[in-house]
Amino acid sequence: MGFAFAAGTTDGPGAFDFKQGDDKGNPFWRLVRNLLKTPDKKQVDCHHPKPILLDTGEMKKPYDWAPSILPIQILRIGQLVILSVPGEFTTMSGRRLRDAVKTVLTSSGHGEFSSNTHVVIAGLTNTYSQYITTFEEYQVQRYEGASTLYGPHTLGAYIQEFQKLASALIKGQPVEPGPQPPDLLKKQIGFLTPVVMDSTPAGVNFGDVSTDVPANSTFKRGSTVTVVFWSACPRNDLMTEGTFALVEILQGKDTWVPTYDDDDFCLRFKWSRPSKLSSRSQATIEWTIPPSASLGVYRIRHFGAAKQLLGSIKHFMGSSSAFVVA
């Protein structure tokens, strides 16, 4: 990463005295940089004219600071060709990559791809490797050039490899998968303290209602229904395949049908503890009834997972009383 990386962008400037367009660096910040890692001559020459602020390519503790293996893909849907790239391409670098791939596809002689072939770039795919600029943009060393991790010929490397993929796509040839990126999930460092345990007051179960809707209540569209449940830390289970909150409508005599969950902006899930050291917690679920909501009988449900002192996690659910939307 170059010095201009720390300068930020025009609409989002960084701190201190870093400036875009800096291809020299600053003696003070060089000293600070050297406390972390001093780039060797080979690295400096490789990245010229970028003055290196963070030598991320050679910083390996506790794991690589920058990816050294980048996955790339070409996806085809008819005449639509999608280039999956693991970074942010500038406008011109994106054009050059698209044009290079389209040239390979349309000049194959097979006629499979016509001049109407539409090549698009899907950025930030599979992993993230900062920016990719053109060679000329790199020389200027503004924010994007300073954030181009692999030197001035990064774009050229992408074009070379995507041309190979495009050629293989035309010929129907298999491509060597190459080395796999390392799995760093088990090496991640977190400063968030683990959940010790969850609890409820005596005689209360997880999922029980603390504050219910008024008995025999009726709400109008646009009003907000609020229910508070005794809950547990949501980090026990992020419910990625489920939901923390659910609104159901009654159909028939006893069939409840889901209508809104925590994907919907009208439904809010708020979790809180009475104090940081308390093992008790509550979930407040607020449903702002949309203008398009069907009239009928509804209820609000809450789903969660509680951790016991010995570490086992048990799931629970709770439900409010029924209420009417009229």
C-alpha positions as CSV (number, residue, x, y, z in Angstrom):
1,M,0.0,0.0,0.0
2,G,1.4,3.4,-1.0
3,F,1.5,6.7,0.9
4,A,-1.4,8.1,-1.1
5,F,-3.6,5.2,0.1
6,A,-3.6,6.8,3.6
7,A,-4.6,10.1,2.0
8,G,-8.0,8.7,1.1
9,T,-10.2,9.8,-1.8
10,T,-11.3,13.3,-2.8
11,D,-14.7,12.7,-1.3
12,G,-13.4,10.7,1.7
13,P,-10.0,12.1,2.8
14,G,-7.8,10.3,5.3
15,A,-6.1,11.7,8.4
16,F,-2.7,13.4,9.1
17,D,-0.7,14.9,6.3
18,F,-0.9,12.3,3.7
19,K,-1.7,13.6,0.2
20,Q,-2.8,12.0,-3.1
21,G,-0.2,12.1,-5.9
22,D,2.7,11.5,-3.4
23,D,5.4,9.4,-5.2
24,K,8.1,10.3,-2.7
25,G,6.8,9.5,0.8
26,N,7.5,11.2,4.1
27,P,10.6,10.6,6.3
28,F,8.6,10.5,9.5
29,W,6.1,8.0,8.2
30,R,8.8,5.9,6.8
31,L,10.2,5.5,10.3
32,V,6.8,4.5,11.5
33,R,6.4,2.1,8.7
34,N,9.8,0.5,9.4
35,L,8.5,-0.4,12.9
36,L,6.1,-2.8,11.2
37,K,8.1,-3.9,8.1
38,T,10.8,-2.4,6.1
39,P,10.4,-3.3,2.4
40,D,13.5,-4.7,0.7
41,K,15.0,-3.2,-2.5
42,K,13.3,-5.9,-4.7
43,Q,9.9,-4.9,-3.3
44,V,10.6,-1.2,-3.7
45,D,11.7,-1.6,-7.3
46,C,8.8,-3.8,-8.1
47,H,6.3,-1.2,-6.9
48,H,8.1,1.9,-8.3
49,P,7.0,4.7,-8.5
50,K,4.8,3.9,-5.5
51,P,6.5,4.8,-2.2
52,I,5.5,1.9,0.1
53,L,3.7,2.8,3.3
54,L,2.6,-0.7,4.3
55,D,4.5,-3.7,2.9
56,T,1.5,-5.9,3.1
57,G,2.8,-8.4,0.6
58,E,5.6,-9.4,3.0
59,M,3.7,-9.1,6.2
60,K,2.7,-12.6,7.4
61,K,1.8,-12.2,11.1
62,P,-0.6,-13.5,12.3
63,Y,-1.5,-14.3,8.7
64,D,-1.1,-12.7,5.3
65,W,-2.0,-9.1,5.3
66,A,-2.8,-9.3,1.5
67,P,-4.0,-12.2,-0.6
68,S,-1.3,-13.9,-2.6
69,I,-3.7,-16.2,-4.5
70,L,-6.6,-14.6,-6.3
71,P,-9.5,-16.5,-7.8
72,I,-10.9,-15.4,-11.2
73,Q,-13.8,-16.7,-13.2
74,I,-15.6,-16.2,-16.5
75,L,-19.3,-17.0,-16.5
76,R,-21.4,-17.1,-19.7
77,I,-25.2,-16.7,-20.2
78,G,-25.7,-16.8,-23.9
79,Q,-24.1,-13.6,-25.3
80,L,-23.6,-12.2,-21.8
81,V,-20.1,-12.8,-20.4
82,I,-19.4,-12.0,-16.8
83,L,-15.8,-11.4,-15.6
84,S,-15.6,-12.2,-11.9
85,V,-12.7,-10.1,-10.5
86,P,-11.6,-9.9,-6.8
87,G,-11.0,-6.2,-6.7
88,E,-12.1,-2.7,-7.7
89,F,-11.3,-1.9,-11.3
90,T,-11.1,1.8,-12.3
91,T,-13.2,2.8,-15.3
92,M,-10.4,2.6,-17.8
93,S,-8.8,-0.6,-16.5
94,G,-12.3,-2.2,-16.6
95,R,-12.7,-1.1,-20.2
96,R,-9.3,-2.5,-21.2
97,L,-10.1,-5.8,-19.6
98,R,-13.5,-6.1,-21.2
99,D,-12.1,-5.1,-24.6
100,A,-9.3,-7.7,-24.4
101,V,-11.7,-10.5,-23.5
102,K,-14.2,-9.5,-26.1
103,T,-11.5,-9.5,-28.8
104,V,-10.5,-13.0,-27.9
105,L,-14.1,-14.2,-27.9
106,T,-15.2,-12.6,-31.2
107,S,-12.1,-13.3,-33.2
108,S,-12.1,-17.0,-32.6
109,G,-13.5,-17.8,-36.0
110,H,-16.1,-20.1,-34.7
111,G,-18.8,-17.5,-34.8
112,E,-20.1,-18.5,-31.4
113,F,-19.7,-15.0,-30.1
114,S,-20.8,-12.0,-32.2
115,S,-20.2,-8.3,-32.0
116,N,-23.3,-8.2,-29.9
117,T,-21.5,-10.1,-27.1
118,H,-21.9,-8.1,-23.9
119,V,-19.0,-8.3,-21.5
120,V,-19.5,-7.1,-17.9
121,I,-17.3,-7.0,-14.8
122,A,-18.5,-8.3,-11.5
123,G,-16.2,-6.7,-9.0
124,L,-15.4,-7.7,-5.4
125,T,-15.9,-11.4,-6.3
126,N,-14.7,-14.3,-4.1
127,T,-12.1,-12.2,-2.3
128,Y,-10.9,-8.6,-2.1
129,S,-7.6,-7.2,-3.3
130,Q,-8.1,-3.5,-3.3
131,Y,-7.9,-1.5,-6.5
132,I,-6.7,-2.3,-10.0
133,T,-5.5,0.7,-12.1
134,T,-4.1,1.1,-15.6
135,F,-0.3,1.5,-15.9
136,E,-0.8,5.2,-16.6
137,E,-3.0,5.7,-13.6
138,Y,-0.5,3.9,-11.4
139,Q,2.2,6.4,-12.3
140,V,0.2,9.3,-10.9
141,Q,-0.1,7.6,-7.5
142,R,-3.5,8.9,-6.4
143,Y,-5.5,6.9,-4.0
144,E,-6.4,4.1,-6.5
145,G,-2.9,3.7,-7.7
146,A,-1.5,3.6,-4.2
147,S,-4.1,0.9,-3.4
148,T,-3.1,-1.3,-6.3
149,L,-1.4,-4.1,-4.4
150,Y,0.6,-5.9,-7.1
151,G,2.5,-3.1,-8.8
152,P,2.1,-1.2,-12.1
153,H,1.5,-4.3,-14.2
154,T,-1.4,-5.6,-12.1
155,L,-3.9,-4.9,-14.9
156,G,-1.7,-6.6,-17.5
157,A,-1.6,-9.7,-15.4
158,Y,-5.4,-9.8,-15.1
159,I,-5.7,-9.3,-18.9
160,Q,-3.2,-12.1,-19.6
161,E,-5.1,-14.6,-17.3
162,F,-8.6,-13.6,-18.5
163,Q,-7.5,-14.0,-22.1
164,K,-6.4,-17.6,-21.3
165,L,-9.8,-18.3,-19.7
166,A,-11.6,-16.8,-22.7
167,S,-9.6,-18.9,-25.1
168,A,-10.3,-22.0,-23.1
169,L,-14.0,-21.1,-23.0
170,I,-14.1,-20.9,-26.8
171,K,-12.3,-24.2,-27.3
172,G,-14.1,-26.0,-24.5
173,Q,-10.9,-26.9,-22.9
174,P,-10.5,-27.6,-19.1
175,V,-8.5,-25.1,-17.1
176,E,-6.0,-26.1,-14.4
177,P,-7.6,-24.9,-11.1
178,G,-4.2,-23.8,-9.7
179,P,-3.5,-23.4,-6.0
180,Q,-6.4,-22.9,-3.6
181,P,-6.5,-19.8,-1.4
182,P,-5.8,-20.6,2.2
183,D,-8.7,-21.0,4.6
184,L,-8.1,-18.5,7.4
185,L,-11.3,-18.8,9.3
186,K,-9.7,-20.6,12.2
187,K,-6.9,-18.0,12.4
188,Q,-9.1,-15.0,12.7
189,I,-8.5,-12.8,15.7
190,G,-11.5,-11.3,17.5
191,F,-11.7,-8.9,20.4
192,L,-15.4,-9.6,21.0
193,T,-15.8,-11.5,24.3
194,P,-17.6,-14.8,24.0
195,V,-21.1,-15.4,25.4
196,V,-20.7,-16.8,28.9
197,M,-24.3,-17.8,29.6
198,D,-27.9,-16.6,29.2
199,S,-30.6,-16.6,31.9
200,T,-34.1,-15.5,32.7
201,P,-35.8,-14.5,36.0
202,A,-37.2,-17.3,38.1
203,G,-40.3,-18.9,36.7
204,V,-39.7,-17.4,33.3
205,N,-38.7,-19.3,30.1
206,F,-36.7,-18.0,27.1
207,G,-39.2,-16.8,24.6
208,D,-41.8,-15.8,27.2
209,V,-43.5,-12.4,26.6
210,S,-42.4,-9.7,28.9
211,T,-44.6,-7.0,27.4
212,D,-47.5,-8.2,25.3
213,V,-49.9,-6.4,23.0
214,P,-53.1,-5.2,24.9
215,A,-55.8,-7.7,25.1
216,N,-58.3,-7.7,22.2
217,S,-56.3,-4.9,20.6
218,T,-56.9,-3.5,17.1
219,F,-54.3,-1.6,15.1
220,K,-54.5,0.4,11.9
221,R,-52.1,0.4,8.9
222,G,-49.2,2.7,9.6
223,S,-49.3,2.2,13.4
224,T,-46.6,0.3,15.2
225,V,-47.1,-2.9,17.2
226,T,-44.5,-3.6,19.9
227,V,-43.8,-6.8,21.8
228,V,-41.0,-7.5,24.3
229,F,-39.7,-11.1,24.8
230,W,-37.3,-12.6,27.3
231,S,-34.4,-13.5,25.0
232,A,-30.8,-14.5,24.8
233,C,-27.7,-13.2,23.0
234,P,-28.2,-13.3,19.2
235,R,-24.6,-14.3,18.7
236,N,-25.4,-17.8,19.9
237,D,-27.1,-18.4,16.5
238,L,-27.2,-15.7,13.8
239,M,-30.2,-17.3,12.3
240,T,-28.8,-17.0,8.8
241,E,-31.1,-19.7,7.6
242,G,-34.0,-18.4,9.7
243,T,-35.3,-15.3,11.3
244,F,-35.2,-13.6,14.8
245,A,-38.6,-12.0,14.2
246,L,-41.7,-13.1,12.4
247,V,-45.2,-11.7,11.7
248,E,-47.9,-14.3,11.0
249,I,-51.5,-13.9,9.8
250,L,-54.3,-16.2,10.7
251,Q,-56.0,-18.1,7.9
252,G,-59.0,-20.2,8.7
253,K,-59.4,-21.3,12.3
254,D,-55.9,-22.4,13.3
255,T,-53.5,-21.9,10.4
256,W,-50.8,-19.2,10.9
257,V,-49.0,-18.1,7.7
258,P,-45.7,-16.1,7.7
259,T,-46.1,-12.6,6.1
260,Y,-43.1,-10.6,7.3
261,D,-39.7,-11.5,8.8
262,D,-36.5,-9.6,9.7
263,D,-35.7,-9.2,6.0
264,D,-38.5,-6.7,5.9
265,F,-37.8,-3.0,6.7
266,C,-41.2,-2.8,8.5
267,L,-40.1,-5.3,11.1
268,R,-37.4,-4.4,13.6
269,F,-35.6,-6.6,16.1
270,K,-33.9,-4.8,19.0
271,W,-31.8,-6.8,21.5
272,S,-30.7,-5.3,24.9
273,R,-29.3,-6.2,28.3
274,P,-30.1,-4.4,31.5
275,S,-26.4,-4.1,32.1
276,K,-23.1,-5.4,30.5
277,L,-22.5,-7.9,33.2
278,S,-26.1,-9.2,33.3
279,S,-26.9,-12.6,31.8
280,R,-30.5,-11.6,31.2
281,S,-31.6,-9.9,28.0
282,Q,-34.7,-8.9,26.1
283,A,-35.7,-8.7,22.5
284,T,-38.1,-5.9,21.5
285,I,-39.8,-6.5,18.2
286,E,-41.5,-3.6,16.5
287,W,-43.8,-4.0,13.5
288,T,-44.8,-0.9,11.6
289,I,-47.8,-2.1,9.7
290,P,-47.4,-1.4,6.0
291,P,-50.1,0.3,4.0
292,S,-50.3,-2.9,1.8
293,A,-50.8,-5.2,4.8
294,S,-53.9,-7.4,4.5
295,L,-56.6,-6.9,7.1
296,G,-56.9,-9.7,9.6
297,V,-55.7,-11.3,12.7
298,Y,-51.9,-11.3,13.4
299,R,-49.4,-12.4,15.9
300,I,-45.6,-11.7,16.4
301,R,-43.1,-14.5,17.0
302,H,-39.6,-14.5,18.2
303,F,-36.9,-17.1,17.6
304,G,-33.5,-17.4,19.4
305,A,-30.9,-19.6,21.0
306,A,-29.8,-19.5,24.6
307,K,-26.4,-20.6,26.0
308,Q,-26.3,-22.5,29.3
309,L,-23.4,-22.2,31.7
310,L,-21.9,-25.5,30.6
311,G,-21.8,-24.3,27.0
312,S,-24.7,-26.1,25.4
313,I,-27.0,-24.0,23.2
314,K,-30.8,-24.6,23.0
315,H,-33.2,-22.9,20.6
316,F,-36.4,-21.4,21.7
317,M,-39.4,-19.5,20.4
318,G,-42.1,-17.3,21.7
319,S,-45.3,-15.8,20.5
320,S,-47.4,-12.7,21.3
321,S,-51.1,-12.7,21.8
322,A,-53.2,-12.3,18.6
323,F,-54.3,-8.8,17.5
324,V,-56.4,-7.4,14.7
325,V,-55.3,-5.1,11.8
326,A,-58.4,-3.3,10.6
